[in-house]
Amino acid sequence: MEQHEVHRLALKNQYAFSDWTRARHQASAPLERPFLPDHALLRGYRLAGRTAVPGTRSAFTDYLQSESDGAVTVAVSIEALPNNAAARERLVDHLARCMSPRVQRLTEAGIEAGDVGFGGGPQGDAPLFFLRGNVVVELHNTGTRRASLAEVAQTIDAQIVHLLEGLAR
């Protein structure tokens, strides 16, 4: 077994990968590609730009700028994968890139976003990532001033949940 796969298996064990299948919002089908958030619902931010994520077919990064402080910008990367299993594997990829020996679950940081998610830090301003259904979302501060990412994450997650609940009907 290659070292990369050994590392992935260790991460899956450390972060209870087998429990990630217990989604809070199940849909009968995955969200259509691409999922585009409604930026009007992100209070206090405006869309400053959007770029495709190189090497993917359905991922992009939105750059949000605070309406009250131009030094606060947030990058939100969103990728719709073919199914939940692929999204769970992508979340392992995110964990594999983390430099910290242990990344807290979002719920430990008091952030309710996604079926499962990680990061956030004590102030909620550290990079975070989560999955909901077949969609993986990553947020991080890109400006010279940092902001809590919790509200942006929860707002985007609520939009995904709304779409998934529509599919389940």
C-alpha positions as CSV (number, residue, x, y, z in Angstrom):
1,M,0.0,0.0,0.0
2,E,1.3,3.4,-0.9
3,Q,2.2,6.0,1.8
4,H,-0.6,8.3,0.5
5,E,-3.2,5.5,1.0
6,V,-1.8,4.7,4.5
7,H,-2.2,8.3,5.5
8,R,-5.8,8.5,4.2
9,L,-6.7,5.3,6.1
10,A,-5.2,6.8,9.3
11,L,-7.2,10.0,8.8
12,K,-10.4,8.0,8.2
13,N,-9.8,6.1,11.5
14,Q,-8.8,9.3,13.4
15,Y,-11.9,11.2,12.3
16,A,-14.5,8.4,12.4
17,F,-15.0,8.3,8.7
18,S,-17.5,5.4,9.0
19,D,-19.9,7.7,10.9
20,W,-20.0,10.3,8.2
21,T,-22.8,8.5,6.3
22,R,-25.3,9.6,8.9
23,A,-26.4,12.7,7.0
24,R,-28.9,15.0,8.7
25,H,-30.6,16.0,5.4
26,Q,-30.9,13.1,2.9
27,A,-32.0,13.7,-0.6
28,S,-33.2,11.2,-3.1
29,A,-30.7,12.6,-5.7
30,P,-27.5,14.7,-5.5
31,L,-27.7,18.4,-6.2
32,E,-27.3,19.3,-9.8
33,R,-24.0,20.8,-10.8
34,P,-23.0,23.5,-10.2
35,F,-24.5,24.7,-6.9
36,L,-24.4,28.5,-6.9
37,P,-25.1,30.3,-3.6
38,D,-27.4,33.2,-3.4
39,H,-25.0,36.0,-2.4
40,A,-27.9,38.3,-1.4
41,L,-28.5,36.1,1.6
42,L,-24.9,36.6,2.8
43,R,-25.5,39.6,5.0
44,G,-22.7,42.1,5.1
45,Y,-20.8,40.7,2.1
46,R,-20.8,41.3,-1.6
47,L,-19.4,39.1,-4.4
48,A,-16.0,40.5,-5.4
49,G,-15.2,37.8,-7.9
50,R,-15.4,34.1,-9.0
51,T,-12.8,31.8,-10.4
52,A,-12.9,28.2,-11.5
53,V,-10.8,25.7,-9.5
54,P,-8.1,24.3,-11.8
55,G,-8.2,20.6,-12.4
56,T,-11.9,20.2,-11.6
57,R,-15.1,20.2,-13.7
58,S,-17.6,21.6,-11.2
59,A,-15.7,23.6,-8.6
60,F,-15.3,27.3,-8.2
61,T,-14.2,29.9,-5.6
62,D,-16.2,32.9,-4.8
63,Y,-14.4,35.9,-3.2
64,L,-16.6,37.8,-0.8
65,Q,-15.7,41.3,0.5
66,S,-17.2,42.8,3.6
67,E,-19.5,45.7,2.8
68,S,-18.3,47.6,5.9
69,D,-14.5,46.8,5.8
70,G,-12.7,46.3,2.5
71,A,-9.8,44.6,4.4
72,V,-12.1,41.6,5.2
73,T,-12.4,39.2,2.4
74,V,-13.4,35.5,2.4
75,A,-12.8,32.8,-0.2
76,V,-15.6,30.2,-0.5
77,S,-14.8,27.2,-2.6
78,I,-17.7,25.0,-3.6
79,E,-17.6,21.6,-5.4
80,A,-20.5,19.5,-6.3
81,L,-19.4,15.9,-6.6
82,P,-21.3,13.0,-8.3
83,N,-22.6,11.6,-5.0
84,N,-22.1,11.6,-1.2
85,A,-19.4,8.9,-1.2
86,A,-17.3,11.1,-3.5
87,A,-17.9,14.1,-1.3
88,R,-16.8,12.2,1.8
89,E,-13.6,11.2,0.0
90,R,-13.0,14.8,-1.0
91,L,-13.4,15.8,2.7
92,V,-10.6,13.4,3.5
93,D,-8.5,15.2,0.9
94,H,-9.1,18.4,2.8
95,L,-8.1,16.8,6.1
96,A,-4.9,15.4,4.4
97,R,-3.8,19.0,3.5
98,C,-4.2,20.3,7.1
99,M,-0.9,21.0,8.9
100,S,-2.3,20.6,12.4
101,P,-2.1,17.1,13.9
102,R,-5.7,17.3,15.0
103,V,-8.4,19.4,13.4
104,Q,-11.6,19.9,15.4
105,R,-15.0,19.2,14.2
106,L,-17.1,22.2,13.4
107,T,-19.6,21.2,16.2
108,E,-16.7,21.4,18.7
109,A,-16.2,25.0,17.6
110,G,-19.9,25.7,18.0
111,I,-20.5,25.9,14.2
112,E,-23.5,24.0,12.9
113,A,-22.8,23.5,9.2
114,G,-22.8,20.4,7.0
115,D,-23.4,16.8,7.6
116,V,-19.8,16.7,8.9
117,G,-17.2,19.4,8.9
118,F,-13.8,20.5,10.4
119,G,-11.8,23.6,11.3
120,G,-13.0,26.9,12.5
121,G,-10.6,27.4,15.4
122,P,-11.5,29.0,18.7
123,Q,-12.6,32.3,17.2
124,G,-14.3,30.7,14.2
125,D,-11.9,32.5,11.9
126,A,-9.6,29.6,10.9
127,P,-10.2,27.8,7.6
128,L,-13.1,25.4,7.7
129,F,-14.6,22.9,5.4
130,F,-17.7,20.7,5.4
131,L,-19.9,18.5,3.2
132,R,-23.6,18.5,2.8
133,G,-25.0,15.7,0.6
134,N,-22.7,15.7,-2.4
135,V,-21.4,19.3,-2.0
136,V,-18.1,20.1,-0.3
137,V,-17.5,23.7,0.9
138,E,-14.3,25.3,2.0
139,L,-14.0,28.8,3.5
140,H,-10.9,30.8,4.5
141,N,-10.0,34.4,5.2
142,T,-8.0,36.1,2.4
143,G,-8.0,39.7,3.6
144,T,-5.6,41.6,5.8
145,R,-8.2,41.4,8.6
146,R,-9.9,38.2,9.7
147,A,-13.6,37.6,10.2
148,S,-15.5,34.7,11.7
149,L,-16.4,32.3,9.0
150,A,-19.3,30.7,10.9
151,E,-22.1,32.8,9.7
152,V,-21.1,32.6,6.0
153,A,-20.7,28.8,6.4
154,Q,-24.1,28.4,8.0
155,T,-25.8,30.6,5.4
156,I,-24.4,28.6,2.5
157,D,-25.2,25.4,4.3
158,A,-28.8,26.5,4.8
159,Q,-29.1,27.1,1.0
160,I,-27.8,23.6,0.3
161,V,-30.3,22.1,2.8
162,H,-33.1,24.0,1.2
163,L,-32.2,22.6,-2.2
164,L,-31.8,19.0,-0.8
165,E,-35.1,19.2,0.9
166,G,-36.7,20.2,-2.4
167,L,-35.2,17.1,-4.0
168,A,-36.4,14.9,-1.3
169,R,-40.1,15.9,-1.9
